[in-house]
Amino acid sequence: MAMNASLITPVLLFSMDSDQFWAAPTTTGGLKAYYQQYGSQVDNYQIELIHFKNEDSILRWQQSWQETYLPAIKAAEQAGQQAIIGFSMYTWNAAEFLDLIHQIKAQCPNVLCIAGGPHVQQAEDYLSEDPIDIIILGEGETSFQEILDKPQRIHWPNINGIAYLENGDIHKTPERQRRKYLDELPSALDVIDLCDAEGKPLYDSISYETSRGCPFKCAFCEWGTGAIGSKMYQFSMDRVRSDWHKIVNAGIKDIWLADSNFGALKEDLEKAQLICELKEKTGLPSSFATSWSKKHSPRVQEIVLLLHKNGLLPHYQLALQTLTPLALELSNRQNMAANKYEPIARQMAAEGVPIAAELIWGLPGDNLAEFENNLDQLLKTFPNLNIFAYTLLPGTEFYEKRLEYKIETIPVAGYGKAKGEYVVACHTFDRDEGIEGYFLITAHILFAHGHLIPLAIRYLALQNGITTAPLLRTLLRAVCVEYQDDLPNLDLQDRMVVYENRATIFTCILKNPLRLYALFETEIIRYLQDTNNGHLSDATRHILSLDYALSPRCGEATKANYEFNFNAVSSKAALDCLSLPSAADLSPETHQVLCVKSPGGVGTILKDPDGGAWLRGEIEYQQADIQTVKILHPNVKPTQAIQ
């Protein structure tokens, strides 16, 4: 909407989504809704939500800034008013917002700049270097309201939960106590337009919190130690039900929860039942994602299976993060025992539930040798792994102990603190080992998570005596040599360049699948021969042919028939259940022709290997047939209820 250059003081609240996630501005919307309900100067302010989809939309907005917003702010200044700008700061938008803050303050030095959110909780990193006037620490609604009610500097010492500069020194007011009764917070949906004038949804998704807090104090995470706090509080079911009806009635297709431990609270089952009820009645949401409880329980199990049954489970992740004992200790974590999570993973894999484990490379206390062992163990146990590089974030315990643990970092994509810092060394691994770890996880992201050769990797991981990490790195080095001329602007000998440009590499190598899979076959067979595993070569070629047929593709959706000189259906069924194909499965005496439906879209719909599974090919066979295969397969153990 246009800025009203009247005597009403303009307040601009900025937010921006992460890549490929276009959601309603619920953070800044919550601030506006709260002020409209509790503020004492409501009639004196015009609060506008400015929500960016990406960096390009910031550039487009800057023209409106010059034509509309800048004149309005100047007019307010001439009338003796101080305009206010506020920024909701997260890792994915901090660099862009810091640039924008500098630009606005250069033209309007008297505007009051407020920043809040997880990324600025280490206030001393920003107040001394960036033109931010106030940083809100912890929950922001009440602090924001009190600032707007009394914005003059003389009142700041009386506002709890903020930090600012006083005579060149950082001053922090007393901590603001967290709100226990969350229903006292008005809904952001009361002030956000979810539809356009024609009734069409303005957003693809919505990020929604049904609870606040995290009972864990992981040293690498800000969730339970910083702005959110450790004790969990939640909104009432009446509030959740009202908001979720508004969301689906607006036609928004995806609901992503911002809860830290969904499934930990007994009411979470009722929330899952509600979302399934909405899907059954309205067809929406299309998907439902969350951060799951760190402890798998019967309630979590029930929720996962309920959502899966109703087509609402894109993934269920066990947040193991590391299996290395020292890294677990320093991270303040205690994982489930392997004999607990292994049967859970195998049962869910057998039932087709998209279960995954999370693993982080770069945690203090870890080292590459143990990380590789952890990777091998989890590849045998889980059908999917999500591996992340450890980014050192402000406000975390590891950030505060970076000197003690001799943590070395490099800027994320050149942005430094604004985007976080890659951890490349610490007291338990040196810099070369740290960067080699980044190279390894890049290989896994491209080849396994990107769904290029997930079945071949699983087949080899399930063998005794094969370590997958050296193979993954060998394949990635071969890809870097093979495709260097295709990507002349990238130095593919620089391992961190490879990590940061993995999306570009992914789309490049899939332009010619025949070339790529010929390279895979050559390198894998050579590796097997060099490691005295040449007897697996023929079987591995079979599995590679299946990976080729099912890999993501560029271009339009297609259907194609593929010939296999082995039992591809039974082999895939076994591997999907984390079991080895039988000798009969891999016998060349069997001949099959299978129709594979591929959605296409690599390079257009999908430009990142993280979404490879979404665009994988699917064999067109009857679900009943594949269930029969799983039941009769000699290597697939029957599923049992988990206690």
Secondary structure, DSSP 8 states (H G I E B T S, - for coil): -----SSSEEEEEEEE--TT--B--HHHHHHHHHHHHH-S-GGGEEEEEEEESSHHHHHHHHHHIIIIIHHHHHHHHHTT---EEEEE--TTTHHHHHHHHHHHHHH-TTSEEEEESGGG-STHHHHTTS---EEE-S--HHHHHHHHHS-SGGGGGGSSSEEEEETTEEEE-------S-GGGS--GGGT---B-TTS-BS-SEEEE-SEE--S---TT-STTTSSS-SS-EE--HHHHHHHHHHHHHTT--EEEE--SSBTSSTHHHHHHHHHHHHHHHH---SEEE--B-SS--HHHHHHHHHHHHTT--S-EEEEEE---HHHHHHTT-----HHHHHHHHHHHHHTT--EEEEEEE--TT--HHHHHHHHHHHHHH-SEEEEEE-EE-TTSHHHHTTTTTT-EEEEGGG-GGGT-EEEEEBTTB-HHHHHHHHHHHHHHIIIIITTSSHHHHHHHHTSTT--HHHHHHHHHHHHHHHTTTT-TTS-TTSHHHHHHTHHHHHHHHTTSHHHHHHHHHHHHHHHHHHTT-GGGHHHHHHHHHHHHHHS--BSS-EEEEEEESS-HHHHHHHHHTT----TTTT-TT--EEEEEEE---BTTTB-SGGGGGGG--EE---HHHHHHHHHH-TTS-------
